[in-house]
């Protein structure tokens, strides 16, 4: 007795194709109800883009202040290089950085941070940005 792999695969394919029309139609269509509509996808993309632009703006404004530029220059860093590197961060890194920038600005405005503390935070954040960009 000879075992023919071609014959077995043909029979298996025929059985699968024969069983396909027997399946209930709602079983096949059930997957379509879980799809996201194109308008929802577009809305999510627009929201993500707007959030990213807001985060980029917030971080760049932080590094554009006179104190920030002075602190970066005293640490022998180019402020323009740091500001341009902000846009190369991915969304998660940018969101974390914007959160830290917002907290630092709030703490400074509330008086819980001194100028020296703000400069240390600023230089640390700038170094973090440049390291992330250099690693890529």
C-alpha angles and dihedrals in degrees: 000000000000122000110216113196092193092056092048092050091049092052092047092050091049091051093050092048092046092051094049098078090047093063114100113260094227089059090060093043094048092084091060092064091064096056122110115240119243091243091056090049091050092048091050091049092049091049092049091049093049091049091050092050090049091050093048091049093048094050094044091050089051091054092043095064118109092243092050094050091046091049093048093049091049088054089051093249127135108238092204091054091051092048093049091047090059092074092056094061118104120246097262094049091046093050092051091048093048089051091053092046091050092049092048092050092047092048092048092049090048090052097244091117127055125215089260092053091049091051091050091050091046094051091045091052091047091051089049091053094049092047092050091049092046092051092057 
